[in-house]
Amino acid sequence: MSANIYLHELRARMRSVIVWSISVAAILICFFAIFPGFADQAALINQLMSRFPPALLEAFGMGRTNMATVVGFYSLLFGFVQLCLAIQAGNYGFGLVSIEESELTADFLLSKPVSRVQVLTSKLLAALTSLTITNAMVWVSSFAAITLFRGKHEYELGTLILLLASIVIFQLFFMTVGLVISLLVKRVRSVTPYSLGLGFGMYVLSAFSSMFGTATLEYITPFKHFDPAYMVQHAAYDMPLVLLNVAVSLIALGISYWRYTRRDIPAVS
């Protein structure tokens, strides 16, 4: 690892990290502020939700959770937080090496006395550190929101920690998949369409899987690998899907190193 490359990447990404962290924290705190109204009107809310089509409730993860409980309501918010984290991680993955290639500055970096493995490792560690900062903000804001607005309602701390602990593996999937895609295509001119497409695409596949009960789609999308409703209902991970998620991330990481060390880097002509 090169400390200079690591620090440069971390500083360059810090503004983005702050924006994402504050945005996710605001989503959690602002939306959890309406929980007391849900809890106080539990019977009315359950009656209202019973009128919605079951497929629609399943699509948004509301069919298997009790919205009048702290963890049940949080799991609904957590699904939207996952979407934000997926886009952020995908953004960092797609931009890890493609930004310098599109700006034709990659050849200058690789002219330094560092190997390509060191360059990629330094960039990956910087991106992982950035995601960890956002991850920590999710933890802090989650506990803050629940403490502020749960009132006298109790909640299962173990289940909440189970949800929060899944974030790091979830982030790694989108970062590594974004990285390997950026190295397999000829050139990524803008990372935003790619990261949005990957994040929303996986989210839509998860919704379709819930609506139509298609088991095959569960193997494709990490939103099903770490389904908040499943974790709340069973107080455990769906381990076969989690192991599949980890395997895909490791394979994507291995292919990324192999591809980057053999990639033709565009230079200024």
Helices and strands as residue ranges (DSSP letters): H 3-32, H 35-40, H 42-49, H 54-59, H 70-102, H 106-110, H 116-149, H 157-165, H 167-184, H 191-212, H 215-218, H 222-225, H 228-234, H 239-262
